[in-house]
Amino acid sequence: MFIYFDTDSAQEPEIAKSMQKAAELCAQAEGLDPSDLSVSVTFVDTEEIRRLNLEYRQKDESTDVLSFPQFESLSDLRGGGEINLGDVVICRAVAEEQAREYGHSPERELLYLFTHSMFHLLGYDHLEENQRRAMRLKEEAVMEQMGLSRKDMGGDNLG
């Protein structure tokens, strides 16, 4: 899995490395070869995420993460070279605020939001309860493999 970071949002090497691992685990959970896949990640401020949220979701408020999938479902993926799954836009300020609210590290929150977004790029959604449950189970499995599950963090109210 190759992650293209926006040049204006360079990440600490450890966060980038953890995001790489999370992306690979998400792909493997869907039976995909991570070496065939890529994703673009951009970190923005609260004003930019609010603008994007209004433009694409008609919600005039800041949010934590937005996902822009290139494919509607995994069946649309075509082989033959690198396949870009889509774009992830994360607002670090909102992520840090949520981390404080949930009582865990900003790094854990960033990785959770990225994992959540990866599953959106892989065709999951949470508009209906059964979809939300399936997506949450996938997210928790990846977070557990990363040593960042709710039980590893000592709580139940984690994002």
C-alpha positions, 0 to 999 in steps of 0.5 A: 500500500502506498500512501500519498501525503499532501506535501503541505501535510507531512506527517511524523514518520511514526504516524505515517508508518502506523497509517501504512500498517493500518492501511495494509491491514484494512486491505488484507481484511478484504482479501486484497493485496496491499501492494496493488493499492494506494490512497491519498491523505491530506490534513487540513484545518477546521475551516477547510474541513468545514468548507469541504463538508458543506460542499460535499455533504451539505453540512455546514460544520467542521468534522473529523474526517472525510472519505472520497472513494474512487469506487462504489464497491470492491467489485469495481476494482480493476487490476493491472497496476496501482489502484488508487482507492481514493482520498482521505481528508483529516482535520488534526485539530478536531482529531486532537479535540476528540482524543482529549474527550475520549481520554486517549492519545491524538495518535490513536485518534488519528489512526482510528479516523484513518482506519474508519476512512479506509473502510469507507474507501473499501465500500463500507458505510454506516447509514444503517445499523447493520452496516454500522455494526459490520464497519465497526467490527472491521475497524476494531479488528484492525485497531486490535491488531495495531495494539490500539483496541478499546480494551488495550486503551483501557476504556469503552468510550473510545472513538 
